Amino acid sequence: MTHPSNPYPDERRYPVGIQTFSRLREDGYVYIDKTDLMWKMTRVSPFIFLSRPRRFGKSLLTTTLCSFFEGRRDLFEGLKVMELEKEWLSYPVLHIDVSMAKGQENVEMLRNALLRRLEPLTQKYGSMPNELTPGAVFDGLIRRAYEQTGRQVVVVIDEYDAPLLEVLHEEEQLDGYRRVMQEFYQCLKADEAMIRFCFITGITKFSQLSIFSTLNNITNISLLPEFAAICGITGEEIDTQMKTDVERLAERYKCTPEEMREMLRSTYDGYHFSEESPDIYNPFSLMKAFNERRLNNFWFESGTPSYLIRQMRHFRTDITKLDGLEVPASAFDQPTENMLDALPLLYQSGYMTIKDYDFYSQIYTLGLPNKEVRVGFTEGLLPVVAGVRGSDVQAGFAVRFWRALRQSDTDLALRELQAYLEELPYVEGFKKKLEEVSTAEGFYEWSFYLIFSMLNVYVQTQVKCARGRTDMVVFMPDTIYVMELKINGTAQDALDQINDKGYALRYATDGRRIVKAGIGFDVEKRAMTEFIIED
């Protein structure tokens, strides 16, 4: 849906890198109408918090709110909110993008960065000489905006937690940064009577900030079903508002619209933000795919965030357990300071999502959302865990490996894998990496898991059965591979264990071909020494 004043009526313009609602509408960019959800959100509570992953449209939502509360009715012509809003009053709006204050080297630089973010507002509403800290300036802005306009103030804060994420495990620096941010946000409680509406976005929830600890009437809508689709693009919106875009991309790939729809679904779909969420597509990646007329892992162009890698290493996260993880909501929707593992940050950052929910047990099943995340995530982790670059995996080995599997030649596929592993350079800190997992087998499970995931193959490790645990099960469209790894043992011992304990029996009625593989490893040589296959 485009604005009536679109100067490019015959061209679809995609808002890649554009997060300002007024520009989208005035310049005729594609806009997926979320204004009905926005309007309903403003009626839930005067203080709202929403957590969503990066590049998921939070900033666009904040600027949409700004235009709405500024009373810019002309920008909303033809959108759903026109049937809901009757007054169109103009309020003073204080919009602050805190992401511009991240990456500071010390507390003083953080304070100065926050003050710079407030300068455009002080030029409009003025400042006082005794306002020396970011919190004092923010408080003064709210009061003066209220007094000068005679209307309550609307506060919109984008990525409120950005400065803190960079120093999660630097305890002394985190404590100093947290005090600065507490001082900055504490006026929201004191000035509550002067605030018409306050909207705060971020990735995580820092409960010890005054924003949550003292603002006791803030409503967190992050897991509410009615707002699950407020950011992102749903499958229904793909089929209606973006039907033409799918057809054009299908022409480019010389396939049917239905085939292209499935390719888009497997690559960018799969996000769920509540137990009753529709399928949500990553909007950044989807718009970029339509804009560039190609499918790619766009979300990871800037790489896996360093804070996430540090969090996973700090908690020694077992990456092989991230698919099909069953947990209560308290395991992933919790304050950042209370994290006992990396799961909350993985979920809040968009690397894991809700896959299923059991109403009776109130247990959520979490997993990786889609192909883009699986490949991009593992590409960022491969150098850290196994000393392997993702591009190296994909370049030569992947082609040979896939060719062998397509030909149903498991023996050739494993020989290709064996040869590839032998070519790898010495992994820096190998012994330390072995210590990061409970066993040497665990290290190779990690490495296998990452390599298979780079190829977008679904892998499970330590799969429970009646008489034990299977080291690894690899699921292909027509074949299931049941694999047992033996460190400083024989491949025959591994295969015997598969058969003696019946690891493959649970898949007997699946209908797919079942291949059992016993694999031997030598820790000293850091190599896969032998394997035996039973079809």
C-alpha positions as CSV (number, residue, x, y, z in Angstrom):
1,M,0.0,0.0,0.0
2,T,1.5,3.3,-1.0
3,H,0.7,7.0,-0.3
4,P,-1.6,8.7,-2.8
5,S,1.2,11.3,-3.6
6,N,3.6,8.5,-4.8
7,P,5.8,10.2,-7.4
8,Y,6.7,6.8,-8.8
9,P,3.3,5.2,-9.6
10,D,4.7,2.5,-11.9
11,E,7.6,1.5,-9.6
12,R,7.6,-0.3,-6.3
13,R,9.9,1.4,-3.9
14,Y,11.2,-0.6,-1.0
15,P,12.2,1.1,2.3
16,V,15.6,-0.5,2.7
17,G,17.4,1.4,5.4
18,I,14.5,3.9,5.8
19,Q,12.8,3.9,9.2
20,T,11.0,7.3,9.1
21,F,7.3,6.9,8.6
22,S,6.8,10.4,7.2
23,R,9.4,9.8,4.5
24,L,7.9,6.4,3.6
25,R,4.6,8.0,3.0
26,E,5.6,11.2,1.4
27,D,8.1,9.5,-1.0
28,G,5.8,6.6,-1.9
29,Y,7.7,3.7,-0.4
30,V,6.0,0.3,0.2
31,Y,4.3,0.4,3.6
32,I,2.7,-2.6,5.3
33,D,-0.2,-1.1,7.3
34,K,0.1,-1.7,11.0
35,T,-1.6,1.4,12.1
36,D,-4.7,-0.4,13.6
37,L,-2.4,-2.3,16.0
38,M,-0.5,0.9,16.8
39,W,-3.7,2.7,17.7
40,K,-5.0,-0.2,19.8
41,M,-1.6,-0.3,21.6
42,T,-2.0,3.4,22.7
43,R,-5.2,2.4,24.4
44,V,-3.8,-0.4,26.5
45,S,-1.7,1.7,28.9
46,P,0.0,5.1,29.1
47,F,3.3,3.4,29.5
48,I,4.2,0.6,27.0
49,F,7.4,-1.5,26.6
50,L,8.0,-3.7,23.5
51,S,10.9,-6.0,23.0
52,R,11.7,-7.1,19.4
53,P,14.9,-8.2,17.7
54,R,17.1,-5.8,15.7
55,R,16.0,-4.9,12.2
56,F,12.4,-5.9,12.9
57,G,10.7,-2.5,12.4
58,K,10.8,-1.1,15.9
59,S,12.3,2.2,14.7
60,L,9.6,2.5,12.0
61,L,6.9,1.9,14.7
62,T,8.4,4.7,16.9
63,T,8.4,7.2,14.0
64,T,4.8,6.2,13.1
65,L,3.8,6.9,16.7
66,C,5.5,10.3,16.5
67,S,3.6,11.3,13.3
68,F,0.4,10.0,14.8
69,F,0.7,12.0,18.1
70,E,1.9,15.1,16.2
71,G,-1.5,15.0,14.5
72,R,-0.2,14.6,11.0
73,R,-3.4,13.2,9.7
74,D,-2.4,13.6,6.0
75,L,0.2,10.9,6.3
76,F,-2.4,8.3,7.4
77,E,-4.9,8.8,4.5
78,G,-6.0,5.4,3.3
79,L,-4.6,3.5,6.3
80,K,-6.6,1.5,8.9
81,V,-6.2,4.0,11.7
82,M,-8.4,6.5,9.8
83,E,-11.4,4.3,10.8
84,L,-10.4,4.3,14.4
85,E,-9.1,7.8,15.4
86,K,-11.5,10.7,15.5
87,E,-9.7,13.5,17.3
88,W,-6.3,13.9,15.7
89,L,-4.9,16.1,18.4
90,S,-1.3,17.4,18.3
91,Y,0.9,16.7,21.3
92,P,4.5,17.7,22.0
93,V,6.6,14.6,21.1
94,L,10.0,13.8,22.6
95,H,11.6,11.1,20.4
96,I,15.0,9.8,21.6
97,D,17.0,7.1,19.7
98,V,19.4,5.7,22.4
99,S,21.1,3.4,19.9
100,M,23.2,6.5,18.8
101,A,24.7,6.5,22.3
102,K,26.2,3.0,22.2
103,G,29.8,2.1,21.7
104,Q,31.1,4.7,24.2
105,E,34.4,4.0,26.0
106,N,33.6,5.2,29.5
107,V,30.8,6.7,31.7
108,E,31.6,10.3,30.8
109,M,31.5,9.7,27.1
110,L,28.1,7.9,27.6
111,R,26.7,11.0,29.4
112,N,28.0,13.3,26.7
113,A,26.5,11.0,24.0
114,L,23.1,11.2,25.7
115,L,23.3,15.0,26.0
116,R,24.0,15.2,22.2
117,R,20.9,13.1,21.5
118,L,18.8,15.7,23.5
119,E,20.2,18.8,21.7
120,P,17.6,19.0,19.0
121,L,14.9,18.9,21.7
122,T,16.6,21.5,23.8
123,Q,16.8,23.8,20.8
124,K,13.0,23.5,20.4
125,Y,12.0,23.7,24.1
126,G,15.0,25.3,25.7
127,S,17.2,24.3,28.7
128,M,18.4,25.6,32.1
129,P,22.0,26.2,33.2
130,N,21.5,23.9,36.3
131,E,20.6,21.0,34.0
132,L,24.0,19.3,33.9
133,T,23.1,15.6,33.6
134,P,21.2,13.7,30.9
135,G,18.4,13.0,33.4
136,A,18.1,16.6,34.5
137,V,17.9,17.8,30.9
138,F,15.3,15.1,30.0
139,D,13.2,16.1,33.1
140,G,13.4,19.8,32.1
141,L,12.3,19.0,28.5
142,I,9.2,17.2,29.7
143,R,8.2,20.0,32.0
144,R,8.9,22.8,29.5
145,A,7.1,21.0,26.6
146,Y,4.1,20.5,28.9
147,E,4.1,24.1,30.1
148,Q,4.7,25.7,26.6
149,T,2.1,23.7,24.8
150,G,-0.5,23.2,27.5
151,R,-0.7,19.5,26.5
152,Q,0.6,16.3,28.0
153,V,3.8,15.1,26.5
154,V,4.4,12.0,24.4
155,V,7.8,10.2,25.0
156,V,9.1,7.8,22.5
157,I,12.4,6.0,23.3
158,D,14.0,3.7,20.8
159,E,16.5,1.0,21.7
160,Y,16.7,2.1,25.4
161,D,19.2,-0.7,26.2
162,A,21.7,-0.3,23.4
163,P,24.6,1.2,25.5
164,L,24.2,-1.6,28.1
165,L,24.3,-4.6,25.7
166,E,27.9,-3.8,24.7
167,V,29.2,-4.2,28.3
168,L,27.0,-7.1,29.6
169,H,29.9,-9.0,31.2
170,E,32.2,-6.2,32.0
171,E,30.8,-5.9,35.5
172,E,32.5,-2.6,36.6
173,Q,31.7,-0.8,33.4
174,L,28.2,-2.2,33.3
175,D,27.5,-0.9,36.8
176,G,28.7,2.6,35.8
177,Y,26.7,2.6,32.6
178,R,23.6,1.4,34.5
179,R,23.8,4.3,36.9
180,V,23.9,6.7,34.1
181,M,20.9,5.2,32.4
182,Q,19.0,5.0,35.7
183,E,19.5,8.7,36.2
184,F,18.4,9.3,32.6
185,Y,15.1,7.4,32.9
186,Q,14.1,8.2,36.5
187,C,12.2,11.3,35.5
188,L,9.6,9.2,33.7
189,K,8.1,8.2,37.1
190,A,8.3,11.7,38.6
191,D,6.7,13.4,35.5
192,E,4.0,10.8,35.0
193,A,1.2,13.3,35.3
194,M,2.6,15.3,32.4
195,I,3.0,12.3,30.1
196,R,0.1,11.4,27.7
197,F,1.9,8.3,26.4
198,C,5.3,6.7,26.7
199,F,6.6,4.0,24.4
200,I,9.9,2.3,25.0
201,T,11.5,-0.3,22.7
202,G,14.6,-2.5,23.1
203,I,15.9,-6.0,22.9
204,T,16.3,-6.9,26.6
205,K,14.7,-6.0,29.9
206,F,17.1,-4.5,32.5
207,S,14.9,-4.7,35.6
208,Q,17.3,-2.7,37.8
209,L,16.9,0.4,35.7
210,S,14.4,2.9,37.1
211,I,12.4,2.4,33.9
212,F,11.2,-0.9,35.3
213,S,11.9,-0.8,39.0
214,T,10.1,2.4,39.8
215,L,7.8,2.8,36.8
216,N,5.4,0.2,38.2
217,N,2.6,0.9,35.7
218,I,4.6,0.0,32.6
219,T,2.9,-2.7,30.5
220,N,5.1,-5.1,28.6
221,I,3.3,-6.2,25.5
222,S,6.1,-8.2,24.1
223,L,4.4,-11.6,24.5
224,L,0.8,-10.5,24.1
225,P,-0.9,-12.4,21.2
226,E,-2.9,-9.3,20.1
227,F,0.3,-7.4,19.3
228,A,2.4,-10.3,18.0
229,A,2.3,-8.9,14.5
230,I,2.9,-5.2,15.3
231,C,6.4,-5.6,13.9
232,G,7.4,-7.8,11.0
233,I,5.3,-9.0,8.0
234,T,2.7,-11.8,8.3
235,G,2.1,-14.5,5.8
236,E,-1.4,-13.0,5.1
237,E,0.3,-9.6,4.3
238,I,2.6,-11.4,1.9
239,D,-0.3,-13.0,0.1
240,T,-2.3,-9.7,-0.1
241,Q,-0.3,-6.5,0.1
242,M,2.9,-8.1,-1.4
243,K,1.4,-10.5,-3.9
244,T,2.8,-8.5,-6.8
245,D,6.3,-8.5,-5.3
246,V,6.3,-12.3,-4.9
247,E,5.2,-12.6,-8.6
248,R,8.0,-10.3,-9.8
249,L,10.7,-12.2,-7.8
250,A,9.3,-15.5,-9.2
251,E,9.8,-14.3,-12.7
252,R,13.4,-13.4,-11.8
253,Y,14.0,-17.0,-10.5
254,K,12.0,-18.6,-13.4
255,C,9.7,-20.4,-11.0
256,T,6.0,-20.2,-10.1
257,P,4.7,-17.7,-7.5
258,E,3.8,-20.7,-5.2
259,E,7.4,-22.0,-5.4
260,M,8.8,-18.5,-4.7
261,R,6.4,-18.2,-1.7
262,E,7.8,-21.4,-0.3
263,M,11.4,-20.2,-0.8
264,L,10.6,-16.9,1.0
265,R,8.8,-18.8,3.8
266,S,11.7,-21.2,4.5
267,T,14.3,-18.4,4.3
268,Y,12.7,-15.4,6.2
269,D,9.6,-16.8,7.9
270,G,9.2,-18.7,11.1
271,Y,9.1,-16.0,13.9
272,H,6.5,-16.1,16.6
273,F,6.3,-13.6,19.4
274,S,3.5,-15.2,21.5
275,E,1.7,-18.5,21.9
276,E,-0.9,-17.5,19.4
277,S,1.3,-15.6,16.9
278,P,0.8,-15.8,13.2
279,D,3.9,-16.6,11.1
280,I,6.1,-13.5,11.0
281,Y,8.7,-12.7,8.3
282,N,11.8,-10.6,9.0
283,P,10.8,-7.3,7.3
284,F,14.4,-6.1,6.7
285,S,15.4,-9.2,4.9
286,L,12.1,-9.5,3.0
287,M,12.2,-5.9,1.7
288,K,15.9,-6.3,0.7
289,A,15.1,-9.5,-1.2
290,F,12.4,-7.7,-3.2
291,N,14.6,-4.6,-3.7
292,E,17.6,-6.6,-4.9
293,R,15.5,-9.3,-6.7
294,R,17.5,-12.1,-5.0
295,L,17.4,-14.3,-1.9
296,N,20.3,-13.9,0.6
297,N,21.1,-13.9,4.3
298,F,20.6,-10.1,4.6
299,W,20.0,-10.0,8.4
300,F,23.6,-11.1,9.0
301,E,25.4,-8.6,6.6
302,S,26.8,-6.9,9.7
303,G,27.7,-10.2,11.4
304,T,26.5,-11.8,14.6
305,P,26.5,-9.2,17.4
306,S,29.7,-9.4,19.5
307,Y,27.6,-9.2,22.7
308,L,25.8,-12.4,21.8
309,I,29.0,-14.3,21.1
310,R,30.4,-13.1,24.5
311,Q,27.2,-14.1,26.3
312,M,27.3,-17.6,24.8
313,R,30.9,-18.1,25.6
314,H,30.4,-16.8,29.2
315,F,27.7,-19.3,29.8
316,R,29.3,-22.1,27.7
317,T,26.1,-22.4,25.7
318,D,25.6,-25.8,24.2
319,I,24.7,-24.8,20.6
320,T,23.5,-28.3,19.7
321,K,20.5,-27.9,22.1
322,L,19.0,-24.8,20.5
323,D,16.4,-26.6,18.3
324,G,13.3,-28.0,19.9
325,L,14.1,-26.6,23.4
326,E,11.2,-27.0,25.8
327,V,11.1,-24.3,28.5
328,P,8.6,-22.2,30.6
329,A,8.2,-18.5,29.7
330,S,10.3,-17.6,32.7
331,A,13.3,-19.2,31.0
332,F,13.4,-16.7,28.1
333,D,11.3,-13.8,29.2
334,Q,13.3,-12.6,32.2
335,P,15.3,-9.5,33.3
336,T,18.8,-9.4,31.8
337,E,20.5,-9.3,35.3
338,N,18.9,-12.6,36.2
339,M,20.1,-14.5,33.2
340,L,21.6,-17.9,34.2
341,D,22.3,-18.8,30.6
342,A,22.3,-17.2,27.1
343,L,18.7,-18.4,26.3
344,P,16.9,-15.1,27.1
345,L,19.3,-13.0,25.0
346,L,19.1,-15.6,22.1
347,Y,15.3,-15.3,22.1
348,Q,15.2,-11.5,22.6
349,S,17.8,-11.0,19.8
350,G,15.8,-13.1,17.4
351,Y,18.1,-16.0,17.1
352,M,15.5,-18.3,18.6
353,T,11.7,-18.0,18.5
354,I,8.6,-19.7,19.7
355,K,7.8,-22.8,17.7
356,D,5.0,-24.3,19.8
357,Y,3.1,-23.9,23.0
358,D,1.3,-26.4,25.2
359,F,-1.6,-24.7,27.0
360,Y,-1.9,-27.4,29.7
361,S,1.8,-27.5,30.8
362,Q,2.4,-23.9,29.8
363,I,5.6,-25.0,28.2
364,Y,7.1,-23.3,25.1
365,T,9.1,-25.0,22.4
366,L,11.9,-22.7,21.1
367,G,14.0,-23.2,18.0
368,L,15.9,-21.4,15.2
369,P,13.3,-19.5,13.1
370,N,14.5,-20.2,9.5
371,K,17.2,-20.8,7.0
372,E,18.6,-17.3,7.1
373,V,19.1,-17.4,10.9
374,R,20.4,-21.0,10.9
375,V,23.1,-20.3,8.3
376,G,24.0,-16.8,9.5
377,F,24.1,-17.9,13.1
378,T,26.3,-20.8,12.5
379,E,28.6,-18.9,10.2
380,G,29.2,-16.4,13.0
381,L,29.9,-19.2,15.5
382,L,32.0,-21.5,13.4
383,P,35.2,-19.5,13.7
384,V,34.7,-19.2,17.5
385,V,33.9,-22.8,18.2
386,A,35.7,-24.9,15.5
387,G,38.1,-22.4,14.0
388,V,36.4,-22.8,10.6
389,R,35.1,-20.0,8.4
390,G,31.6,-20.4,7.1
391,S,32.6,-19.3,3.6
392,D,35.2,-22.1,3.5
393,V,32.5,-24.7,4.4
394,Q,30.1,-23.4,1.7
395,A,32.7,-22.9,-1.1
396,G,34.1,-26.3,-2.1
397,F,33.2,-28.9,0.5
398,A,29.5,-28.2,0.5
399,V,29.2,-28.8,-3.3
400,R,30.9,-32.1,-3.2
401,F,29.1,-33.2,0.0
402,W,25.6,-32.3,-1.4
403,R,26.4,-34.0,-4.7
404,A,27.2,-37.2,-2.9
405,L,24.1,-37.1,-0.8
406,R,21.9,-36.4,-3.8
407,Q,23.4,-39.5,-5.4
408,S,22.5,-41.4,-2.2
409,D,26.3,-42.2,-1.8
410,T,26.7,-41.9,2.0
411,D,30.1,-43.5,1.8
412,L,31.4,-40.8,-0.6
413,A,29.7,-38.0,1.5
414,L,31.5,-39.2,4.7
415,R,34.8,-39.5,2.8
416,E,34.4,-35.9,1.7
417,L,33.7,-34.9,5.3
418,Q,36.7,-36.8,6.5
419,A,39.0,-35.2,3.9
420,Y,37.6,-31.8,4.7
421,L,38.2,-32.2,8.5
422,E,41.8,-33.3,7.8
423,E,42.5,-30.2,5.8
424,L,41.4,-27.8,8.6
425,P,44.2,-25.8,10.2
426,Y,45.1,-26.3,13.8
427,V,42.4,-24.8,15.9
428,E,43.7,-22.1,18.2
429,G,43.2,-23.0,21.8
430,F,42.0,-26.5,20.9
431,K,42.5,-27.9,24.4
432,K,40.6,-25.0,25.9
433,K,37.8,-25.5,23.5
434,L,37.6,-29.2,24.6
435,E,37.3,-28.0,28.2
436,E,34.3,-25.8,27.2
437,V,32.2,-28.9,26.5
438,S,31.7,-31.8,28.9
439,T,33.4,-34.4,26.7
440,A,35.6,-34.5,23.6
441,E,32.7,-36.1,21.8
442,G,30.7,-33.0,22.7
443,F,33.3,-30.8,20.8
444,Y,32.9,-32.9,17.7
445,E,29.2,-32.9,18.0
446,W,29.4,-29.1,18.1
447,S,31.6,-29.0,15.0
448,F,29.4,-31.4,13.1
449,Y,26.3,-29.6,14.2
450,L,27.6,-26.3,12.9
451,I,28.9,-27.7,9.6
452,F,25.6,-29.4,8.9
453,S,23.7,-26.3,9.9
454,M,25.7,-24.2,7.5
455,L,24.2,-26.4,4.8
456,N,20.7,-25.8,6.3
457,V,20.4,-29.4,7.3
458,Y,18.3,-30.2,10.4
459,V,20.4,-31.9,13.1
460,Q,19.6,-33.2,16.5
461,T,22.2,-34.3,19.1
462,Q,22.0,-36.4,22.2
463,V,18.6,-37.7,21.0
464,K,16.8,-39.7,23.8
465,C,15.6,-43.2,23.2
466,A,14.5,-46.1,25.5
467,R,18.1,-47.4,26.0
468,G,20.3,-44.4,25.8
469,R,21.1,-41.3,23.7
470,T,22.0,-41.1,20.1
471,D,25.0,-38.8,19.5
472,M,23.6,-37.3,16.3
473,V,20.6,-37.6,14.0
474,V,20.7,-35.8,10.6
475,F,17.3,-35.4,8.8
476,M,17.3,-35.1,5.0
477,P,14.1,-35.1,2.8
478,D,14.5,-38.7,1.9
479,T,17.0,-40.1,4.4
480,I,17.6,-40.1,8.2
481,Y,21.2,-40.6,9.3
482,V,21.7,-42.0,12.8
483,M,25.3,-41.4,13.8
484,E,27.4,-42.4,16.8
485,L,30.8,-40.9,17.5
486,K,33.6,-42.7,19.3
487,I,36.6,-40.8,20.6
488,N,39.8,-42.9,20.6
489,G,37.5,-45.9,19.8
490,T,36.6,-47.8,16.7
491,A,33.9,-47.2,14.2
492,Q,32.7,-50.7,14.7
493,D,32.2,-50.1,18.4
494,A,30.1,-47.0,17.5
495,L,28.0,-49.0,15.0
496,D,27.5,-51.8,17.4
497,Q,26.2,-49.4,20.0
498,I,23.6,-48.0,17.5
499,N,22.4,-51.6,16.8
500,D,22.6,-52.9,20.4
501,K,20.7,-50.0,21.9
502,G,18.2,-49.7,19.0
503,Y,18.9,-46.0,18.3
504,A,17.4,-46.3,14.8
505,L,14.2,-48.2,15.7
506,R,12.2,-45.0,16.6
507,Y,12.4,-44.0,12.9
508,A,11.4,-47.3,11.4
509,T,7.8,-46.1,10.5
510,D,9.0,-42.7,9.2
511,G,9.1,-43.9,5.6
512,R,12.5,-42.4,4.8
513,R,15.6,-44.4,4.1
514,I,17.6,-45.0,7.4
515,V,21.4,-45.0,7.3
516,K,23.4,-45.9,10.4
517,A,27.0,-44.6,10.6
518,G,29.6,-45.4,13.3
519,I,32.5,-42.9,13.3
520,G,35.8,-43.0,15.1
521,F,37.9,-40.0,16.1
522,D,41.4,-39.5,17.3
523,V,41.7,-36.6,19.7
524,E,45.5,-36.4,19.4
525,K,45.4,-36.2,15.6
526,R,42.2,-34.1,15.8
527,A,40.8,-36.2,12.9
528,M,38.0,-38.5,11.9
529,T,39.9,-41.7,11.5
530,E,37.3,-44.2,10.2
531,F,33.7,-44.8,9.6
532,I,31.4,-47.8,8.9
533,I,28.0,-47.4,7.2
534,E,25.0,-49.7,7.5
535,D,22.0,-49.0,5.2
